[in-house]
Amino acid sequence: MIDFQGKPIGWLTLADLAAVSVDARPSTAVREVVRPLPQDGIVGVDTPAGEVLRRSIGPAGLVVTQADGRAVGVIGVDDVRRAAELQGLRTGAVRTR
């Protein structure tokens, strides 16, 4: 979730929304359900790839921000896994069955 200036402020999943009782959904604002982003859950566009790979990537992924703090993307576990697999294919380091 981002604020009106495009800065990341939190995250939520469909499961978070589903956890709100049906009766409370009409009057529950998203801000009441959103989870805060962990401090280490944000990386800049200039963050070295090696540093990104050393970070723990939680369910919200790593939010990528520009220098002014505006969110421009998210790096998830699947993104890192795919990058590693592609690198393995390029270098021949992928295990075969």
Short mmCIF file of the C-alpha atoms (twelve columns), coordinates in Angstrom:
data_MODEL
# 
_entry.id   MODEL 
# 
loop_
_atom_site.group_PDB 
_atom_site.id 
_atom_site.type_symbol 
_atom_site.label_atom_id 
_atom_site.label_alt_id 
_atom_site.label_comp_id 
_atom_site.label_asym_id 
_atom_site.label_seq_id 
_atom_site.Cartn_x 
_atom_site.Cartn_y 
_atom_site.Cartn_z 
_atom_site.pdbx_PDB_model_num 
ATOM 1  C CA . MET A 1  0.000   0.000   0.000   1 
ATOM 2  C CA . ILE A 2  1.265   3.479   -0.819  1 
ATOM 3  C CA . ASP A 3  0.226   6.898   0.426   1 
ATOM 4  C CA . PHE A 4  -0.918  9.772   -1.791  1 
ATOM 5  C CA . GLN A 5  2.715   10.748  -2.439  1 
ATOM 6  C CA . GLY A 6  3.520   7.237   -3.705  1 
ATOM 7  C CA . LYS A 7  5.518   6.259   -0.617  1 
ATOM 8  C CA . PRO A 8  5.115   2.713   0.734   1 
ATOM 9  C CA . ILE A 9  3.335   2.551   4.078   1 
ATOM 10 C CA . GLY A 10 2.194   -1.049  4.451   1 
ATOM 11 C CA . TRP A 11 0.903   -4.210  2.884   1 
ATOM 12 C CA . LEU A 12 -2.036  -6.537  3.088   1 
ATOM 13 C CA . THR A 13 -3.246  -9.760  1.559   1 
ATOM 14 C CA . LEU A 14 -6.620  -11.099 0.572   1 
ATOM 15 C CA . ALA A 15 -6.392  -13.281 3.674   1 
ATOM 16 C CA . ASP A 16 -6.089  -10.112 5.797   1 
ATOM 17 C CA . LEU A 17 -9.225  -8.719  4.197   1 
ATOM 18 C CA . ALA A 18 -11.044 -12.035 4.511   1 
ATOM 19 C CA . ALA A 19 -10.233 -12.055 8.243   1 
ATOM 20 C CA . VAL A 20 -12.486 -9.024  8.712   1 
ATOM 21 C CA . SER A 21 -15.920 -10.296 9.677   1 
ATOM 22 C CA . VAL A 22 -18.542 -10.014 6.974   1 
ATOM 23 C CA . ASP A 23 -20.623 -7.727  9.181   1 
ATOM 24 C CA . ALA A 24 -17.677 -5.378  9.782   1 
ATOM 25 C CA . ARG A 25 -16.513 -5.122  6.155   1 
ATOM 26 C CA . PRO A 26 -18.791 -2.234  5.135   1 
ATOM 27 C CA . SER A 27 -17.403 -0.018  7.905   1 
ATOM 28 C CA . THR A 28 -13.783 -1.239  8.111   1 
ATOM 29 C CA . ALA A 29 -11.243 0.967   6.352   1 
ATOM 30 C CA . VAL A 30 -8.228  -0.600  4.677   1 
ATOM 31 C CA . ARG A 31 -5.959  1.448   6.985   1 
ATOM 32 C CA . GLU A 32 -7.399  -0.560  9.898   1 
ATOM 33 C CA . VAL A 33 -6.259  -3.844  8.336   1 
ATOM 34 C CA . VAL A 34 -2.989  -2.925  6.619   1 
ATOM 35 C CA . ARG A 35 0.245   -4.266  8.127   1 
ATOM 36 C CA . PRO A 36 3.234   -1.944  8.532   1 
ATOM 37 C CA . LEU A 37 6.219   -2.585  6.293   1 
ATOM 38 C CA . PRO A 38 9.300   -3.809  8.120   1 
ATOM 39 C CA . GLN A 39 12.131  -1.259  8.042   1 
ATOM 40 C CA . ASP A 40 14.334  -3.656  6.066   1 
ATOM 41 C CA . GLY A 41 11.506  -4.351  3.604   1 
ATOM 42 C CA . ILE A 42 12.368  -1.363  1.417   1 
ATOM 43 C CA . VAL A 43 15.270  -1.095  -1.031  1 
ATOM 44 C CA . GLY A 44 16.274  1.717   -3.337  1 
ATOM 45 C CA . VAL A 45 16.595  1.389   -7.087  1 
ATOM 46 C CA . ASP A 46 20.367  1.780   -6.648  1 
ATOM 47 C CA . THR A 47 20.696  -0.955  -3.999  1 
ATOM 48 C CA . PRO A 48 23.315  -3.471  -5.196  1 
ATOM 49 C CA . ALA A 49 21.834  -6.816  -6.256  1 
ATOM 50 C CA . GLY A 50 24.147  -8.641  -3.848  1 
ATOM 51 C CA . GLU A 51 22.655  -6.745  -0.925  1 
ATOM 52 C CA . VAL A 52 19.128  -7.547  -2.102  1 
ATOM 53 C CA . LEU A 53 20.018  -11.252 -2.262  1 
ATOM 54 C CA . ARG A 54 21.314  -11.169 1.327   1 
ATOM 55 C CA . ARG A 55 18.076  -9.750  2.689   1 
ATOM 56 C CA . SER A 56 15.256  -11.817 4.041   1 
ATOM 57 C CA . ILE A 57 12.246  -11.448 1.784   1 
ATOM 58 C CA . GLY A 58 8.988   -11.660 3.687   1 
ATOM 59 C CA . PRO A 59 5.456   -12.144 2.392   1 
ATOM 60 C CA . ALA A 60 5.253   -8.486  1.334   1 
ATOM 61 C CA . GLY A 61 8.447   -8.793  -0.707  1 
ATOM 62 C CA . LEU A 62 10.948  -5.964  -0.894  1 
ATOM 63 C CA . VAL A 63 9.431   -2.674  -2.006  1 
ATOM 64 C CA . VAL A 64 11.691  -0.865  -4.481  1 
ATOM 65 C CA . THR A 65 11.715  2.918   -4.185  1 
ATOM 66 C CA . GLN A 66 13.165  5.828   -6.126  1 
ATOM 67 C CA . ALA A 67 15.477  8.323   -4.419  1 
ATOM 68 C CA . ASP A 68 12.454  10.427  -3.418  1 
ATOM 69 C CA . GLY A 69 10.880  7.446   -1.629  1 
ATOM 70 C CA . ARG A 70 8.175   6.703   -4.199  1 
ATOM 71 C CA . ALA A 71 7.486   3.010   -4.737  1 
ATOM 72 C CA . VAL A 72 8.267   1.735   -8.229  1 
ATOM 73 C CA . GLY A 73 8.064   -2.031  -7.778  1 
ATOM 74 C CA . VAL A 74 8.245   -5.086  -5.575  1 
ATOM 75 C CA . ILE A 75 10.800  -7.909  -5.533  1 
ATOM 76 C CA . GLY A 76 9.291   -11.167 -4.329  1 
ATOM 77 C CA . VAL A 77 10.753  -14.552 -3.447  1 
ATOM 78 C CA . ASP A 78 9.701   -15.921 -6.837  1 
ATOM 79 C CA . ASP A 79 11.588  -13.110 -8.586  1 
ATOM 80 C CA . VAL A 80 14.823  -14.009 -6.776  1 
ATOM 81 C CA . ARG A 81 14.279  -17.729 -7.396  1 
ATOM 82 C CA . ARG A 82 13.751  -17.111 -11.113 1 
ATOM 83 C CA . ALA A 83 16.851  -14.917 -11.349 1 
ATOM 84 C CA . ALA A 84 18.918  -17.649 -9.686  1 
ATOM 85 C CA . GLU A 85 17.525  -20.290 -12.036 1 
ATOM 86 C CA . LEU A 86 18.227  -18.158 -15.104 1 
ATOM 87 C CA . GLN A 87 21.774  -17.497 -13.916 1 
ATOM 88 C CA . GLY A 88 22.234  -21.226 -13.419 1 
ATOM 89 C CA . LEU A 89 21.078  -21.874 -16.969 1 
ATOM 90 C CA . ARG A 90 23.507  -19.276 -18.318 1 
ATOM 91 C CA . THR A 91 26.462  -20.744 -16.429 1 
ATOM 92 C CA . GLY A 92 25.514  -24.412 -16.725 1 
ATOM 93 C CA . ALA A 93 25.175  -24.712 -12.951 1 
ATOM 94 C CA . VAL A 94 21.610  -26.006 -13.038 1 
ATOM 95 C CA . ARG A 95 21.218  -29.535 -11.765 1 
ATOM 96 C CA . THR A 96 19.531  -31.981 -14.095 1 
ATOM 97 C CA . ARG A 97 17.271  -34.803 -12.988 1 
# 
